[in-house]
Amino acid sequence: MSTYRDRTAHGSTRATVLRTVATRGTAGVRERRSHLSAPRVPTVGIDIGGTKVMAGVVDAEGTILEKVRTETPDKSKSPQVVEDVITELVLDLSDRHDVHAVGIGAAGWVDADRSRVLFAPHLAWRDEPLREALQARLAVPVMVDNDANTAAWGEWRFGAGRDEDHLVMITLGTGIGGAILEDGRVKRGKYGVAGEFGHMQVVPAGHRCPCGNRGCWEQYSSGNALVREARELAAADSPVAHNIIDRVGGQIGDITGPLITDLAREGDAMCVELFHDIGRWLGIGLANLAAALDPSCFVIGGGVSAADELLIDPARDAFHRHLTGRGYRPEARIVRAELGPEAGLVGAADLARLVARRFRRATRRRLERYERYERAAAQLGLTPRNREVSR
């Protein structure tokens, strides 16, 4: 497995993996601001996408102590192959860090209990009991959530969403992901799949989406939409596309999102216009979400957000123009995410810290109960052998 490692000084640590069986029954527990009382122990966050699996050890301040990454196995491979990769990364990190819990942000639908991946478009996970499988292999508490949810949590705790009580996160990458966070709690919905904003239909009978519908928001404001429009102009040999055609030597298939971003920063008129279009559609979608959710802040993350104000400025303009009741209501802030591509990793690790707290509480209660039995047995003059006989 090819990996790269980014290390920072983390002092002398002795690698330990908890030997106790991981806690059960965490379903339905709501995380609130209890992170303030969570154990200040290192945890591992994992971000699983369509092309990479990134893992890192994160401390209680959200600092990444060490990070490793590898390629995501092909989606045609079995779920166990991906679990093998996750296990290998965690065990690699645990050789040098005292790992107390593992949090996973998966690009897919995760059930309300945060234990099963119902569907992952880029992986062979269909109703996969990921938490149970990994806990059995790692012997530490494991938390599983949607990657947009973990990114939103990371930004709320350590990034652009600090001190916001009503936050909506939008991740612009290949498609559009989203998450809602209110009063320190991720809103997952009844079945765990809230926040799939990218599949709101904004154009009747519009572009076909891989989800099966037409006119989904992500077909007009995403990395795929950006590249599709650029390639269509290049294929038509449009005069405005000659610069980008020259840049790729006529190989239209080599046009990518990062290239369009670079050219837009250099002032290429076509690429700037494409970002204006993507940003306009982003603002329209945000205005619709504001009408439904009324957040105080929208945090924009994902790879496309690297364009900064080339994207955010037209989004703010379109948001203001399409906002219901504009001029007579407070407007949500629209800001770029601060944690970059590590937001999901940091958020997953921090959510895992809450699981570690519950695990420690359960372990402590079990030990206290055992100690009470020992004291009672001592008062009765029973030895362990006598207690075995008496039963």
N, C-alpha and C positions, 0 to 999 in steps of 0.2 A: 504494500500500500504506500503510494507516494504521499508524503506530507511535508508541510513546511512548519517551522516552529518559531514563534515570536516570544522570547523570554524577557522578563524583567526581573530585577532582584527581588527575591521573595524570602530571603533569610534561610536559616537552616530548618528544613521541614522534614518530618519523618512520615513517610507514606503509610497510611493505614486505611483499610476498608472496613466499615462496620461489619461485624460478624453476626449481629442480631438480625433476625428475620424482619424485613421491612413492614411498616405499619399497614394495616388494612382499614377499609371503611372510611376513607377520606372523602367519599363521594358527597357532593352537595354542600360541602363546607365553603363558606364565602370568605375570601380574603379581604380584610379591611385594612385599617392602618395598623394592624397588629405586627407589621414588619418592624415597627419601632421596638417591639419586645422580642423579635426573632433572634435566635442565637447568632452571634457575630462570628460565624464560622465560614470557611471557604466552601463554595458549592460549584458544581460544573453546570454551565449552560451549553446547550447544543441547538444549533440552527440548521434545519434540514431543508434544503431547497432542491430545485430540479437539477442543478449542476454541481453542487458542493455540499459537504457536511462539515460544518465548522463547530469546534468545541473549544471552550475556554474555562479556566478557573477564575472565579470572580469573588472579590471580597465584599464585605458588608457596605462599603462605600461605592460599589459599582465599578471598581477598578479591575481591569483584566490583568491577572498576574502572569498568565501564560495562555497561549492560543495555538491550536493545531488545526489543520484542515486537510481534507482529502476529497477526491472526486466522489460524487454520488453514483452508486452502482446503477447500471442501466435499468430502466423501469420494467424490462421484461424478466428481470431476475426475481427470485423469490423474496418475500419479506424478511426471511431469516438472514439473507445476505446483507441487507441494510442494518439489521440488528447486530450482526457480527461487526460491521464497521463502527457502529456506535459504541459497542462494548470495547473494542480495541482502543478507540480514542480515549474513553474514560479510564481504562486501566493504564494506558500510557501516562495520562496526567496524574493518576493516583500514585504512580511510582515516586512522584516528587512533591505531592501535596496531600494534605489530610482532607480527603473528600468526604463530606457528610451527606450530600444529597445531589441528585441530578435532575435538572429541568430541561425539557425538550420542547422546542417550538417547531412544529411540523407544518409544511405547506399543504394543508388539507383540512378536511372537516373533522373535528374532534368532538366526541360526545360530551354531554353536560357533566358527566362524572369525571371528565378529563382522564380517561383510562384507555379508550379505544379510538383509533383513527378510522372514521367511517369511510372516508374516501380521500385519496391523495392522487391528483391528476398526473403527477410526474413519477409516482412510485407504485409498486404492486401491492398497495395496502387497501384492502377492502374489508371493513369491519375487523380490523386487526387489533388484538388485545395487547397493545404495545407496552403499557405500564406494567402489567403482570409479567410479561415475557422478560423485560429488562430488569425488574426487581429481582426476579429469580436468579438472574445471571450476575448482577452486580452486588446484591445483598445490601443495598442502601435504598432509602426512599426515592421514588421516581415520580415526577410530575410531568404530564403531557398536556400541551395546549396548542392552539393554532398559532402560527408564527406571527401573524399580525397582532394577536392579543398580547403575546410576549413582548413584541416591539413597543406596543402602546404602554405596557407596564414599565418597561425600561425608560421610555421617554418621560413618563409621569414621575418616576422615582428620581431619575438622575439627569434628564435632558430638558428638551424644550417645553415639556408639559408640567414642570415642577409648579406646585401650588395651584394647579388647575383642578377644580372639582367636577367639571363637566367637559370632558375631552373626547374628541373623535380623531382617530389616527387613520390616515390614508397612505397606503404603500403603493407606489407606482413602480412597477417592474414590468415583467412580461405581460401581466394583467394588472388588475387593481384588487388589492386586499384592504381590509378595514377592520377597525375595532372601536368599541365604545367603552369609555371608562367614566363612571359616575360615583362620586363620594368614595373614592378609593376602592372601587370594586369593578372588575371587568364584567360587562353585561354580555352574557353568552346566549341568552334566549332559552326557551324551554328545552330545546334539543341540542343546544351547544353550537349552533351554526350561525348565530347572529353576526352581522358585520360583513356579509358578502355583497358589499355595495357595488362591486364591479359588474354584477349581473342585473342591476336595475336597468330596465329597458327605457332608453331615452329617445330613441328614433324608431318609430313604427316601421316595420319592414326594412330596417337598416341593414348594416353589414352582418353577415352570418358570424355567430360566435361559436367557439368549440363546445360551449355548454349545450348547444342545440337550438338556442333562441336567436332572434335577430335584434339588432339595435341595442345591444348591451353597452353600458357606459364605458367599459374597458376597451371597446372597439373604436373609441374616439379619443380616449385620454389614457394612453399607456405606452410602454416601450414598443409593443407590437404595432400599435397604431402609428407611432412616429416613424418606424422603419418601413411599414407598408406604404405610407404616403410618399416617402422619399424614393423608394424603389419604383413606385408607379410613375413618378415624374421622370426618373432616370430612364425607365423603359420606354417612355413616350418620347425620349430625346428632347425634352423640354429645354428651351434656352436657359431657364433659371437653374437647371440641374447640371450644366456643363462643368462647373467647378467640382462637384462631388463625383461626377463621372470620371474626370481626369484623376481625381485623388485615388480612385480604386482601379485605375487602368482599364476602365470599361467593364470590369467584373461587377455587375450590379448586385450579385449575391453577396458581395463583400461589404455592402453598405450596412453599418451597424449603428446602434444607438450612441455608443461613445464617440464614433466618428462624427455623427451629426451634431453632437454636443460640442465637440472641439471646433467644428467649422462655424457653428453659431457663435461661439465665443470670439472667433476670428472676424466675425461680422458678415459671414456669408448670408446673403439676403434670403435665399430659399430656406435655409436651416432656421434662421431667426423666425421666419413666417410660420414654419412648421411648429416651432415651440409656442408661438402665439396661438395657433389653432388648438394645440393640445392643452395649453393653459386655459383657453376660453372654455373648452368643454369641461375642464376640471372645475372651473368656477361655477359653471351651471349646475354640475352635480353637487357641489358643496352647498349651493343655495337651496337645492331640494332637500338636502340633509338637514340644513338649518331649520327649514320649515317643519320638519318632522321631529328633530331631536333638540334643537335650540342649545347647542353647546357654547361654551365660552371660548373654545380654542380648537382649531383644526391644525394638527401636526402632519406635515407632508414628508413622507420618507420614501425609501426604495431607490433603486438605481437611477430612475429618471430625474429624481429631485436633485441630482448632482448639477443640473443646469442652473440651479439657484434662481436668481431674479428673472432670467430668461423665461422661466416657467411660472414663478410665483407672482410676478407683477401682472401679467394678463389674467391669471386666475383671480387675483384680488379685484381687478376691474370688472370681470364678468360676474363675480360673486355679488358685488355691489349693485350692478345693473339688474340682476335677476332675483335679488332677495325680496321675498314677500314683506311688505310693510317698510321698505327701505325709507330711511329718513325719519321713521317714527319708532325705531326700536334699536337697542344696542346691537352692534355687529360683532360676531366672533372674530378673534384674531386668526390669521392664517400665517403659519410659520413653518420653516423648514426644520426637520428633525436634526438634533445635535449629535446623536450617537452614531450616525452613519450606518454602515452595514452590520455593525456589532450590536445594534439595538435589540434585536431578537434574542441574541445570545445572552446579553446582560440581563434582560427582563426574565428570561427563562431561569437563569441562575438565581435571581432574587426571589422569584415565586417558589423555587425549590427550597429556599431558605425557610419559608413559611411551613412547608411540608416537614422539613427537618425539625422545626419547633414542635409540631404536633407529635412527631415520632419520638422526640426526646421526652415529651410529657407522658406519652403512653409507656415508654420504657421506665421512666421514673416511678410512675404509679405501680407498674408491675414489680419493681424492686422493693418499693415501700410495702406492698402487700406481702411479698415474700418475707421481708424482715419482721412484719407483724406476726406472721405465722411462726417464725423462728422464736420470737420472744414468748409467744403463748406456749409453744412446745417446751421451751426451757422452764417456764413457770410450772408446767405440769410434770417436769422431770422426764420428758420423752426424748429419746435419741432418735436420729433419723431412721435407724433400724426398727426401733419400737413403733414409730409412726407408720412405717410400712406394714408391720405386723398388725397394728391396730386397725388399719384400713381393711 
